[in-house]
């Protein structure tokens, strides 16, 4: 099956970009990315899964190839609902099938919420470092809040425009958090989070949106409900 880019309109009018590829006869696998990323940044992973699966790779709202909307609507509650609605669209348009999920970071939280809202929605989940926040009073709460505040502050200070994609590649090359990426993977990441804007390249997800998402990652009773999830979930952490 040739790669197809789908535009999915949600109940509030937001448009999500979904990259479908692979084999229509294979198992359905839904993938999505973390805060500030895009699925184009995971091209090698998407292509590897597409060798055996029917892949739907989702760009979260205000990320990647999805449309930029109002900052006020860029909330954790709305992002959770986006996941639930998107999964329903896939069932309605392509038929209900057992669905497997691979989700990075914040999208892993949205997948867990979707599973709690509709138990059995996923057959299995693989979650890469889902940032589940502990409740106040938990031994790790203060550490989580400190890390979260640092992420917000760092994001708002981030350089958000570059002369070229290569300029960002050069800036990140050799940094500890990118040391395991191949040259192609690093270029895919940089090209995935940038878009052309006249003579410059800017972040696809504006840093104010990314920072707001970090700031709102607080427990609302979700932590205590994790034990209700009965499907197999593989957690991957570095």
C-alpha positions, 0 to 999 in steps of 0.5 A: 500500500502506498503511503497516504496522508489523511486529514481527520477533523475532530469534534472541535474542528481541529484537523489531525494529520495521519500517515497511513502506510504498510499492509492493509491486511496486516494488524492495525498499529497506531503510533504517535509521538511525544510533546514537540515531536512529529511522526516524521521524526520517527520515519525509520520506526514507521517504515519498520513497522509498516513491513508487517502492519497496517500503520496509522501514525498520528501527528498530535494537534499543533504538531507535525503536519497537523494544523495549528489552532488556538493555544487555549485549546491545546490542553491535556484534556483536549488531547486525551479526547483527540485520541479517543475520537481518532480511534473511533474514526479509524474504526468507522472508516476502516472497520473495527479491528484489534488495535495495537499501539506504540506511543512515545511520551505524552501520547502514551498518556493519551492512549492510557486514558483511551483504554481507561475510557473504553476498556479493550480499546487496544489489544496491547500497548508499547509505551516509551517513557510515558510521563505519568505524574504522581499525586501530591503526597507521593514520594516522587511528587516534588521531584516530578514537579521540579523536573516539569518546571525545568522543562517548561522554563527550558522550552520557553527559552528554546531557539525556535528558528534556524537558517536550515535543517542542517543548522539544527542537526549541527546544533544537536550533533554530539549532545548526550541525549542524541548520542545513540541516533544515527545520522539519518535518524537525527536528520529525520528528527530535525526535519520532522520538527521544523517547517519552512517559513520564508527564508528560515525554518521554524518549529512545527509545534510552537514552543508556547504550545509545548511548554503549556503541555508540560505545565498541565501534566498534573495528576487528576486521579489518573495515577490511582486508576492505572491498576484498572488497565488489564491489557498487556502494557510494555513500558520502555525507559532509558 
